[in-house]
Amino acid sequence: MRKIVDGDIRNKEKTKNKLIEAVGKIIATEGYSKLGVNKISKIAEVDKKLIYRYFGNFDELINGYLRKKDFWTNQSSIALQNLESNFDDFGKSVINDLLIDLFDHLDHIDESKKITLLEVTEKSSPIEQLSVEREMLRSNLFKVTDPWFIDKSVDLRACLALILGGIYYLTLHADATGVTFCEINVKDELGRERLTNAITTLINSLYSIK
């Protein structure tokens, strides 16, 4: 009986992954607006009824895809663990590592860049939910940083918003145009090193302001 149950679980997860990967293929080749139950099931080569059996509804399947591919969703548990073990520096090292890892992730994972584009070009419940979940992670981060900045002349939220926006834009701009930005080649190893060093410099500076 145990082997049968284990086999059922493996088959379920295999089918769920096939459906999630089918979502990614459609987004990459045809765009988000072309997603649909029939097309996804056809690409995944599974019965469309399994979408409802394993995910409940269409939106939850899209949520499953976004959560699997999104940097913040996948880093949330690791980041929170690191926050607990590095509480003494009020989140400084965790923020620095997250920003550098995000930059590296976006530079290498095309699907993550596509998700970023979806956030600014498409309006849907799954995409809105992804943004909400990201904000929850950042809110947990600010609970650790706030004691350090409470009496400082630094608006950390505003500063991180600008840094994050810059990281997202630079990676998208480099892919779309192939042109340098402020004379930095974002796709070049030296250019990436300069930008990651700049991230560390900015975070160190924010934490040193009185």
PATORPA-670564 format. One record per residue: residue number from 0; z, x, y of N, C-alpha, C in turn. Coordinates in Angstrom, 2 decimals, decimal comma, always signed. Layout:
# PATORPA-670564
pos:n_z:n_x:n_y:ca_z:ca_x:ca_y:c_z:c_x:c_y
NUM:Z:X:Y:Z:X:Y:Z:X:Y
...
# end
This chain:
# PATORPA-670564
pos:n_z:n_x:n_y:ca_z:ca_x:ca_y:c_z:c_x:c_y
0:+0,00:+0,83:-1,21:+0,00:+0,00:+0,00:+0,00:+0,86:+1,26
1:+0,78:+1,97:+1,23:+0,89:+2,84:+2,39:-0,47:+3,42:+2,75
2:-1,25:+3,84:+1,73:-2,56:+4,43:+1,99:-3,50:+3,41:+2,62
3:-3,41:+2,16:+2,18:-4,26:+1,11:+2,74:-3,92:+0,89:+4,20
4:-2,61:+0,82:+4,52:-2,17:+0,62:+5,90:-2,62:+1,78:+6,78
5:-2,41:+3,01:+6,29:-2,83:+4,19:+7,06:-4,33:+4,17:+7,30
6:-5,08:+3,76:+6,29:-6,53:+3,69:+6,44:-6,94:+2,66:+7,46
7:-6,26:+1,51:+7,47:-6,55:+0,47:+8,45:-6,28:+0,96:+9,87
8:-5,18:+1,69:+10,04:-4,82:+2,21:+11,36:-5,87:+3,21:+11,83
9:-6,28:+4,10:+10,92:-7,30:+5,10:+11,29:-8,61:+4,42:+11,65
10:-8,99:+3,41:+10,88:-10,23:+2,69:+11,17:-10,15:+1,98:+12,51
11:-8,99:+1,41:+12,80:-8,81:+0,72:+14,08:-8,97:+1,69:+15,24
12:-8,30:+2,85:+15,14:-8,38:+3,84:+16,21:-9,79:+4,40:+16,35
13:-10,46:+4,58:+15,22:-11,84:+5,07:+15,25:-12,75:+4,07:+15,95
14:-12,56:+2,80:+15,66:-13,36:+1,76:+16,30:-13,06:+1,67:+17,78
15:-11,79:+1,76:+18,15:-11,41:+1,71:+19,57:-12,04:+2,88:+20,32
16:-12,02:+4,05:+19,72:-12,63:+5,22:+20,36:-14,14:+5,06:+20,51
17:-14,78:+4,47:+19,51:-16,23:+4,23:+19,59:-16,55:+3,29:+20,74
18:-15,74:+2,27:+20,93:-15,95:+1,32:+22,02:-15,73:+1,99:+23,38
19:-14,67:+2,80:+23,46:-14,37:+3,50:+24,71:-15,49:+4,48:+25,06
20:-15,97:+5,22:+24,07:-17,05:+6,17:+24,32:-18,34:+5,44:+24,70
21:-18,54:+4,26:+24,15:-19,72:+3,46:+24,52:-19,68:+3,07:+25,98
22:-18,49:+2,74:+26,47:-18,32:+2,42:+27,89:-18,76:+3,61:+28,74
23:-18,31:+4,81:+28,35:-18,68:+6,01:+29,10:-20,17:+6,28:+29,09
24:-20,81:+6,05:+27,96:-22,26:+6,28:+27,86:-23,03:+5,34:+28,79
25:-22,61:+4,09:+28,84:-23,30:+3,12:+29,70:-23,11:+3,46:+31,16
26:-21,88:+3,82:+31,54:-21,63:+4,20:+32,94:-22,48:+5,40:+33,32
27:-22,58:+6,38:+32,42:-23,32:+7,61:+32,71:-24,82:+7,38:+32,83
28:-25,36:+6,48:+32,02:-26,81:+6,30:+31,98:-27,33:+5,13:+32,80
29:-26,51:+4,07:+32,92:-26,99:+2,86:+33,59:-26,13:+2,40:+34,75
30:-24,89:+2,87:+34,79:-24,01:+2,47:+35,88:-22,99:+1,42:+35,46
31:-21,93:+1,33:+36,25:-20,80:+0,45:+35,95:-21,22:-1,02:+35,90
32:-22,13:-1,40:+36,77:-22,53:-2,81:+36,86:-23,25:-3,30:+35,60
33:-23,72:-2,38:+34,77:-24,44:-2,76:+33,56:-23,53:-2,95:+32,35
34:-22,23:-2,74:+32,55:-21,30:-2,92:+31,44:-21,21:-4,38:+31,04
35:-21,16:-4,62:+29,75:-21,02:-5,98:+29,23:-20,62:-5,92:+27,77
36:-20,01:-6,97:+27,29:-19,52:-7,00:+25,91:-20,65:-6,75:+24,92
37:-21,76:-7,42:+25,09:-22,87:-7,27:+24,14:-23,44:-5,86:+24,12
38:-23,62:-5,29:+25,31:-24,20:-3,95:+25,39:-23,25:-2,91:+24,82
39:-21,96:-3,04:+25,13:-20,97:-2,09:+24,63:-20,91:-2,12:+23,11
40:-20,86:-3,32:+22,55:-20,78:-3,44:+21,09:-22,04:-2,90:+20,42
41:-23,18:-3,07:+21,07:-24,43:-2,56:+20,52:-24,44:-1,04:+20,50
42:-24,04:-0,43:+21,62:-23,99:+1,04:+21,70:-22,98:+1,60:+20,70
43:-21,83:+0,93:+20,58:-20,77:+1,39:+19,68:-21,08:+1,08:+18,22
44:-22,04:+0,19:+18,02:-22,44:-0,24:+16,67:-21,27:-0,90:+15,93
45:-20,57:-1,78:+16,65:-19,48:-2,55:+16,04:-19,60:-4,01:+16,48
46:-18,97:-4,90:+15,76:-18,99:-6,32:+16,10:-18,24:-6,53:+17,41
47:-18,81:-7,31:+18,32:-18,18:-7,52:+19,63:-16,83:-8,22:+19,52
48:-16,59:-8,91:+18,40:-15,29:-9,56:+18,20:-14,16:-8,54:+18,17
49:-14,49:-7,31:+17,78:-13,46:-6,27:+17,70:-12,97:-5,85:+19,08
50:-13,77:-6,06:+20,11:-13,32:-5,78:+21,48:-12,12:-6,66:+21,79
51:-12,21:-7,92:+21,44:-11,12:-8,86:+21,71:-9,95:-8,66:+20,76
52:-10,24:-8,26:+19,53:-9,16:-8,04:+18,56:-8,32:-6,83:+18,93
53:-8,97:-5,74:+19,36:-8,26:-4,49:+19,61:-7,83:-4,30:+21,06
54:-8,52:-4,94:+22,00:-8,19:-4,76:+23,41:-7,72:-6,04:+24,10
55:-7,96:-7,17:+23,49:-7,53:-8,43:+24,09:-8,61:-9,09:+24,93
56:-9,22:-8,29:+25,81:-10,31:-8,80:+26,65:-11,15:-7,63:+27,17
57:-12,21:-7,96:+27,87:-13,15:-6,95:+28,38:-12,48:-5,99:+29,35
58:-11,68:-6,54:+30,29:-11,03:-5,69:+31,29:-10,11:-4,65:+30,66
59:-9,40:-5,05:+29,59:-8,50:-4,10:+28,95:-9,26:-2,99:+28,23
60:-10,46:-3,27:+27,77:-11,30:-2,21:+27,21:-11,67:-1,21:+28,30
61:-12,06:-1,72:+29,46:-12,40:-0,83:+30,58:-11,17:-0,05:+31,01
62:-10,00:-0,72:+31,04:-8,75:-0,01:+31,34:-8,51:+1,12:+30,35
63:-8,79:+0,84:+29,07:-8,61:+1,87:+28,04:-9,49:+3,08:+28,29
64:-10,72:+2,83:+28,71:-11,64:+3,93:+29,03:-11,12:+4,74:+30,23
65:-10,74:+4,02:+31,29:-10,29:+4,70:+32,50:-9,04:+5,52:+32,25
66:-8,09:+4,96:+31,50:-6,85:+5,68:+31,21:-7,11:+6,93:+30,37
67:-8,04:+6,82:+29,44:-8,33:+7,96:+28,58:-8,99:+9,10:+29,34
68:-9,80:+8,78:+30,33:-10,57:+9,80:+31,03:-9,94:+10,26:+32,34
69:-9,01:+9,48:+32,87:-8,46:+9,78:+34,19:-7,45:+10,93:+34,14
70:-7,56:+11,85:+35,07:-6,68:+13,01:+35,13:-5,23:+12,60:+35,30
71:-4,95:+11,74:+36,28:-3,57:+11,38:+36,62:-2,88:+10,65:+35,48
72:-3,59:+9,74:+34,83:-3,01:+8,99:+33,73:-2,61:+9,92:+32,59
73:-3,47:+10,89:+32,30:-3,19:+11,81:+31,20:-2,14:+12,86:+31,55
74:-1,96:+13,13:+32,83:-1,00:+14,14:+33,25:+0,37:+13,56:+33,58
75:+0,48:+12,24:+33,65:+1,71:+11,61:+34,16:+2,95:+12,01:+33,36
76:+2,90:+11,90:+32,04:+4,08:+12,21:+31,23:+4,44:+13,69:+31,32
77:+3,41:+14,56:+31,33:+3,65:+16,00:+31,45:+4,26:+16,32:+32,80
78:+3,70:+15,71:+33,86:+4,19:+15,97:+35,21:+5,64:+15,54:+35,37
79:+5,99:+14,38:+34,82:+7,35:+13,89:+34,94:+8,33:+14,78:+34,19
80:+7,91:+15,30:+33,03:+8,75:+16,23:+32,29:+8,95:+17,51:+33,08
81:+7,89:+17,99:+33,70:+7,98:+19,21:+34,51:+8,86:+19,00:+35,73
82:+8,80:+17,79:+36,30:+9,66:+17,49:+37,44:+11,13:+17,59:+37,06
83:+11,46:+17,07:+35,89:+12,85:+17,09:+35,43:+13,34:+18,52:+35,18
84:+12,44:+19,38:+34,70:+12,83:+20,76:+34,39:+12,70:+21,70:+35,59
85:+12,03:+21,24:+36,66:+11,87:+22,08:+37,86:+12,41:+21,37:+39,10
86:+13,51:+20,66:+38,91:+14,07:+19,88:+40,01:+14,55:+20,77:+41,16
87:+14,93:+22,00:+40,84:+15,51:+22,89:+41,85:+14,56:+23,21:+42,99
88:+13,25:+23,19:+42,75:+12,31:+23,50:+43,83:+11,72:+22,24:+44,46
89:+12,34:+21,08:+44,16:+11,97:+19,80:+44,79:+10,48:+19,46:+44,61
90:+9,96:+19,77:+43,45:+8,59:+19,38:+43,12:+7,51:+20,33:+43,60
91:+7,89:+21,42:+44,22:+6,90:+22,34:+44,79:+5,94:+22,88:+43,73
92:+6,46:+23,42:+42,64:+5,59:+24,01:+41,62:+4,76:+22,95:+40,90
93:+5,35:+21,77:+40,69:+4,61:+20,69:+40,02:+3,44:+20,22:+40,87
94:+3,68:+20,05:+42,18:+2,61:+19,64:+43,08:+1,49:+20,67:+43,10
95:+1,87:+21,93:+43,22:+0,87:+23,00:+43,26:+0,03:+23,00:+41,98
96:+0,70:+22,92:+40,84:-0,01:+22,95:+39,56:-0,90:+21,72:+39,39
97:-0,41:+20,55:+39,79:-1,20:+19,32:+39,67:-2,48:+19,40:+40,49
98:-2,36:+19,89:+41,71:-3,53:+19,97:+42,59:-4,57:+20,95:+42,06
99:-4,11:+22,09:+41,58:-5,04:+23,08:+41,03:-5,67:+22,57:+39,74
100:-4,85:+21,95:+38,90:-5,38:+21,39:+37,65:-6,39:+20,27:+37,93
101:-6,11:+19,45:+38,95:-7,04:+18,39:+39,32:-8,38:+18,97:+39,76
102:-8,33:+20,00:+40,60:-9,55:+20,64:+41,07:-10,36:+21,20:+39,90
103:-9,67:+21,86:+38,98:-10,35:+22,42:+37,81:-10,90:+21,31:+36,91
104:-10,14:+20,24:+36,75:-10,55:+19,11:+35,92:-11,82:+18,47:+36,47
105:-11,83:+18,20:+37,76:-12,99:+17,56:+38,38:-14,21:+18,47:+38,33
106:-13,97:+19,77:+38,42:-15,08:+20,72:+38,41:-15,76:+20,78:+37,05
107:-15,01:+20,48:+35,99:-15,55:+20,64:+34,64:-15,84:+19,33:+33,91
108:-15,19:+18,24:+34,31:-15,33:+16,98:+33,58:-16,15:+15,99:+34,41
109:-17,40:+15,81:+34,04:-18,30:+14,94:+34,79:-17,82:+13,49:+34,82
110:-17,25:+13,02:+33,70:-16,80:+11,63:+33,66:-15,72:+11,34:+34,69
111:-14,88:+12,31:+34,97:-13,84:+12,11:+35,97:-14,44:+11,96:+37,37
112:-15,50:+12,70:+37,62:-16,18:+12,54:+38,91:-16,82:+11,16:+39,01
113:-17,35:+10,67:+37,90:-17,95:+9,33:+37,91:-16,89:+8,26:+38,16
114:-15,70:+8,45:+37,61:-14,61:+7,50:+37,86:-14,25:+7,51:+39,34
115:-14,23:+8,69:+39,95:-13,95:+8,79:+41,38:-14,98:+8,03:+42,19
116:-16,24:+8,17:+41,83:-17,30:+7,43:+42,53:-17,14:+5,93:+42,34
117:-16,73:+5,51:+41,15:-16,52:+4,08:+40,91:-15,46:+3,52:+41,84
118:-14,43:+4,31:+42,12:-13,34:+3,84:+42,97:-13,79:+3,50:+44,38
119:-14,83:+4,18:+44,85:-15,28:+3,95:+46,23:-16,57:+3,13:+46,30
120:-17,12:+2,77:+45,14:-18,37:+2,01:+45,15:-18,28:+0,67:+44,42
121:-17,29:+0,51:+43,56:-17,16:-0,72:+42,78:-15,80:-1,36:+43,02
122:-15,78:-2,68:+43,01:-14,53:-3,42:+43,14:-14,31:-4,23:+41,88
123:-13,26:-3,89:+41,12:-12,97:-4,62:+39,90:-11,50:-4,48:+39,57
124:-11,00:-5,37:+38,75:-9,59:-5,36:+38,37:-9,17:-4,06:+37,67
125:-9,95:-3,55:+36,70:-9,56:-2,31:+36,03:-9,47:-1,12:+36,98
126:-10,39:-1,02:+37,92:-10,38:+0,10:+38,86:-9,19:-0,02:+39,80
127:-8,90:-1,23:+40,26:-7,73:-1,44:+41,11:-6,45:-1,10:+40,35
128:-6,39:-1,48:+39,08:-5,21:-1,18:+38,26:-5,03:+0,31:+38,09
129:-6,12:+1,05:+37,95:-6,05:+2,50:+37,83:-5,42:+3,10:+39,08
130:-5,83:+2,62:+40,25:-5,28:+3,11:+41,51:-3,79:+2,83:+41,61
131:-3,38:+1,65:+41,15:-1,96:+1,29:+41,16:-1,15:+2,23:+40,27
132:-1,66:+2,52:+39,08:-0,97:+3,41:+38,15:-0,87:+4,83:+38,71
133:-1,90:+5,27:+39,39:-1,85:+6,60:+40,02:-0,76:+6,64:+41,09
134:-0,68:+5,58:+41,89:+0,32:+5,52:+42,95:+1,73:+5,54:+42,38
135:+1,92:+4,93:+41,21:+3,24:+4,93:+40,58:+3,66:+6,35:+40,23
136:+2,73:+7,16:+39,74:+3,04:+8,55:+39,45:+3,40:+9,30:+40,72
137:+2,62:+9,09:+41,77:+2,90:+9,79:+43,02:+4,23:+9,33:+43,62
138:+4,57:+8,07:+43,44:+5,86:+7,57:+43,93:+7,01:+8,27:+43,23
139:+6,88:+8,49:+41,92:+7,90:+9,22:+41,18:+8,01:+10,66:+41,67
140:+6,89:+11,23:+42,04:+6,88:+12,59:+42,57:+7,61:+12,65:+43,91
141:+7,38:+11,67:+44,77:+8,01:+11,67:+46,09:+9,52:+11,48:+46,01
142:+10,00:+10,86:+44,95:+11,45:+10,72:+44,78:+12,12:+12,08:+44,63
143:+11,36:+13,04:+44,09:+11,87:+14,40:+43,92:+11,70:+15,21:+45,20
144:+10,59:+15,00:+45,91:+10,32:+15,81:+47,11:+11,07:+15,33:+48,35
145:+11,37:+14,04:+48,42:+11,97:+13,48:+49,64:+13,28:+14,15:+50,06
146:+14,19:+14,50:+49,14:+15,43:+15,16:+49,58:+15,18:+16,46:+50,35
147:+14,10:+17,17:+50,01:+13,80:+18,43:+50,71:+13,22:+18,17:+52,10
148:+12,38:+17,16:+52,21:+11,66:+16,93:+53,46:+12,33:+15,91:+54,39
149:+13,46:+15,36:+53,98:+14,07:+14,27:+54,75:+14,41:+14,67:+56,18
150:+14,77:+15,93:+56,39:+15,12:+16,36:+57,75:+14,12:+17,40:+58,28
151:+12,92:+17,44:+57,67:+11,89:+18,38:+58,10:+10,81:+17,65:+58,90
152:+10,07:+18,41:+59,70:+9,01:+17,82:+60,54:+7,68:+17,80:+59,79
153:+7,73:+17,45:+58,51:+6,53:+17,43:+57,66:+6,37:+16,05:+57,05
154:+5,19:+15,48:+57,22:+4,86:+14,22:+56,54:+4,10:+14,60:+55,26
155:+4,86:+14,81:+54,19:+4,25:+15,30:+52,95:+3,21:+14,33:+52,41
156:+3,47:+13,04:+52,52:+2,52:+12,06:+52,00:+1,17:+12,17:+52,70
157:+1,20:+12,30:+54,01:-0,04:+12,43:+54,77:-0,76:+13,74:+54,43
158:+0,02:+14,81:+54,30:-0,59:+16,11:+53,98:-1,24:+16,10:+52,60
159:-0,54:+15,52:+51,61:-1,11:+15,47:+50,27:-2,32:+14,54:+50,20
160:-2,29:+13,47:+50,99:-3,44:+12,56:+51,04:-4,69:+13,32:+51,50
161:-4,52:+14,16:+52,51:-5,65:+14,94:+53,03:-6,10:+16,01:+52,03
162:-5,14:+16,67:+51,39:-5,50:+17,70:+50,41:-6,22:+17,07:+49,21
163:-5,68:+15,96:+48,72:-6,32:+15,28:+47,59:-7,71:+14,79:+47,95
164:-7,83:+14,19:+49,13:-9,14:+13,73:+49,58:-10,13:+14,87:+49,67
165:-9,66:+16,03:+50,13:-10,52:+17,20:+50,22:-10,98:+17,69:+48,87
166:-10,07:+17,70:+47,90:-10,43:+18,13:+46,54:-11,50:+17,22:+45,95
167:-11,27:+15,90:+46,08:-12,25:+14,95:+45,53:-13,61:+15,11:+46,22
168:-13,59:+15,20:+47,54:-14,86:+15,26:+48,26:-15,61:+16,56:+47,97
169:-14,90:+17,68:+47,96:-15,56:+18,97:+47,72:-16,28:+19,00:+46,38
170:-15,63:+18,48:+45,34:-16,26:+18,51:+44,02:-17,46:+17,56:+43,95
171:-17,34:+16,40:+44,58:-18,46:+15,46:+44,59:-19,62:+16,00:+45,42
172:-19,29:+16,59:+46,57:-20,31:+17,15:+47,47:-21,07:+18,28:+46,78
173:-20,34:+19,15:+46,08:-20,97:+20,28:+45,40:-21,95:+19,81:+44,33
174:-21,57:+18,78:+43,59:-22,45:+18,24:+42,55:-23,68:+17,56:+43,14
175:-23,47:+16,83:+44,23:-24,55:+16,03:+44,80:-25,57:+16,86:+45,56
176:-25,10:+17,92:+46,24:-26,00:+18,66:+47,13:-26,28:+20,09:+46,68
177:-25,30:+20,72:+46,00:-25,46:+22,12:+45,63:-25,37:+23,06:+46,82
178:-24,96:+22,51:+47,97:-24,88:+23,29:+49,22:-23,44:+23,74:+49,45
179:-23,28:+24,88:+50,11:-21,94:+25,38:+50,42:-21,24:+24,45:+51,40
180:-19,92:+24,54:+51,44:-19,11:+23,75:+52,37:-18,19:+24,72:+53,09
181:-18,31:+24,79:+54,41:-17,60:+25,81:+55,19:-17,89:+27,20:+54,63
182:-19,15:+27,39:+54,24:-19,65:+28,66:+53,70:-18,98:+29,05:+52,39
183:-18,42:+28,08:+51,68:-17,83:+28,33:+50,37:-18,65:+27,61:+49,30
184:-19,03:+28,35:+48,28:-19,75:+27,76:+47,15:-18,72:+27,26:+46,14
185:-18,54:+25,95:+46,11:-17,52:+25,34:+45,25:-17,83:+25,54:+43,77
186:-19,10:+25,73:+43,43:-19,49:+25,90:+42,03:-19,41:+27,35:+41,57
187:-19,14:+28,25:+42,48:-19,06:+29,67:+42,17:-17,61:+30,05:+41,84
188:-17,44:+30,99:+40,94:-16,09:+31,39:+40,52:-15,26:+31,91:+41,69
189:-15,88:+32,72:+42,54:-15,17:+33,24:+43,71:-14,80:+32,12:+44,67
190:-15,72:+31,18:+44,86:-15,44:+30,05:+45,74:-14,28:+29,21:+45,23
191:-14,26:+28,95:+43,92:-13,16:+28,17:+43,33:-11,84:+28,91:+43,46
192:-11,88:+30,23:+43,29:-10,66:+31,02:+43,42:-10,12:+30,95:+44,85
193:-11,02:+31,02:+45,83:-10,58:+30,92:+47,23:-9,92:+29,57:+47,50
194:-10,48:+28,52:+46,94:-9,94:+27,18:+47,17:-8,60:+26,98:+46,47
195:-8,46:+27,47:+45,25:-7,17:+27,33:+44,56:-6,09:+28,17:+45,25
196:-6,47:+29,34:+45,76:-5,52:+30,14:+46,54:-5,11:+29,41:+47,81
197:-6,07:+28,72:+48,42:-5,77:+27,96:+49,64:-4,81:+26,81:+49,35
198:-4,96:+26,17:+48,20:-4,05:+25,09:+47,82:-2,62:+25,62:+47,74
199:-2,45:+26,75:+47,07:-1,12:+27,35:+46,94:-0,56:+27,74:+48,30
200:-1,40:+28,30:+49,16:-0,97:+28,68:+50,51:-0,50:+27,46:+51,29
201:-1,24:+26,37:+51,20:-0,88:+25,15:+51,93:+0,45:+24,58:+51,43
202:+0,63:+24,52:+50,12:+1,88:+23,98:+49,57:+3,07:+24,86:+49,95
203:+2,89:+26,17:+49,85:+3,96:+27,09:+50,26:+4,30:+26,91:+51,73
204:+3,28:+26,72:+52,54:+3,50:+26,53:+53,98:+4,25:+25,24:+54,27
205:+3,89:+24,17:+53,58:+4,57:+22,88:+53,79:+6,05:+22,98:+53,45
206:+6,36:+23,70:+52,40:+7,76:+23,81:+51,98:+8,55:+24,82:+52,81
207:+7,86:+25,60:+53,64:+8,57:+26,59:+54,47:+8,78:+26,12:+55,90
208:+8,17:+24,99:+56,26:+8,32:+24,46:+57,62:+9,71:+23,89:+57,81
209:+10,32:+24,23:+58,92:+11,68:+23,74:+59,22:+11,65:+22,31:+59,73
# end
